[in-house]
Structure formats: C-alpha cells, structure tokens
C-alpha cells in the first residue's frame, strides 16, 4: 500500500499540472502557432553577443520563460526571467520595458516548452511587434557549448513597470 504522503504529493502534482495547463491556455488567446516566428541558434548568437558587449543597450530583450529556480541554475547571457503570469492579459503593447528593444526573443527549456510558446503568443496578441521564439531553448544553447550565466535576475520583472 502506498504511503499517504506519496498520494498527497501525486494529487498536488496533478492539480498543479491542471492549473498550469489552464493558465497556459488562457495565455494563448486565439493566436495560432503559425504566427510564432522562430529564430535559429545561428541568428541568436550574434544578437546575444551584441547585447553582452553593450549590457545597457537596447538591441535585444531575451526572455527566459522558465520558473525562477531553473533560471537561477542557468540561463542565456543577458536573459531576463519573465513568466507568463507577469504579463497581464487584456492589455495592448506599450510596456517600455519591452518596446525599447529592437528585438524580443522568448525561450524555454526545449522545443516543447509550453510556457515559452504561451508567453510568445501573449506578447504577439498584445500587439508587440517582432516577437520571436528560440525553439531550441536553454537545452539547445547549452548543448552547443555556449556560455551560460547563473544566478538571480539582476532586475526582477514586476507586474507594473
């Protein structure tokens, strides 16, 4: 007979997974996957390098959509940790923390990252311009042997700019 604690953890995990799925579906609105513009590793590398060389520059806003714990254990250089719940629904583009950048790229853990896809769709749905998604995600970047930063986001993203 399984332990009660194991059953409780399993039940909590199922509830959490259901809530996350519902949240992701709300975040997608009516934006089709076909509207997501991909960016390749070959295209992203020079953008990251340019932003790394000019940390206060406005060339690239790189958004890591993973949970904070994963972000802190490793993320692409200059990436900001922004999760879906931090981008309000029902608003139109205009947040200066986003609009000031020439390029906005969202990534997750790997090509199947539902949070990255949902966040990309939310930003597209809010009317932000050239939002792209790095489908290879953190795993693809790390597999390519590229530099990874560790630690907390130096400028945590708040709901209100």
Beta strands, then each sheet from edge to edge (+ up, - down):
strand 1: 37-38
strand 2: 60-64
strand 3: 75-76
strand 4: 80-81
strand 5: 103-107
strand 6: 131-134
strand 7: 148-149
sheet 1: 1+ 6+ 5+ 2+ 4+
sheet 2: 3+ 7-
end
